Amino acid sequence: MKVLKKSPESELADTWVSLGEALLGAMDAMDEIRGV
């Protein structure tokens, strides 16, 4: 992990952004598998 001085709020926001991107990527993959 990078040791940067960040507020807990921005750390949490970064985590949610990463989760959101992963979720969108997973949904796109599911659509491709189903052939939508």
C-alpha positions in Angstrom: 0.0 0.0 0.0 1.1 3.5 -0.7 1.8 5.6 2.3 0.3 8.9 1.4 -1.3 11.4 3.8 -4.9 11.1 2.9 -8.1 11.7 4.8 -10.1 8.6 5.8 -13.0 10.0 3.7 -11.0 10.1 0.5 -9.6 6.6 1.2 -13.2 5.4 1.6 -14.2 7.2 -1.6 -11.4 5.6 -3.5 -12.4 2.2 -2.3 -16.0 2.8 -3.4 -14.9 4.0 -6.8 -12.8 0.9 -7.2 -15.7 -1.4 -6.2 -18.0 0.5 -8.5 -15.6 0.0 -11.5 -15.2 -3.7 -10.7 -19.0 -4.1 -10.5 -19.5 -2.3 -13.8 -16.8 -4.5 -15.4 -18.4 -7.6 -14.1 -21.8 -6.6 -15.4 -20.3 -5.9 -18.9 -18.7 -9.3 -18.8 -22.0 -11.0 -17.9 -23.7 -9.2 -20.8 -21.1 -10.4 -23.2 -21.4 -14.0 -21.9 -25.1 -13.9 -22.4 -24.7 -12.3 -25.8 -26.8 -9.2 -25.0 
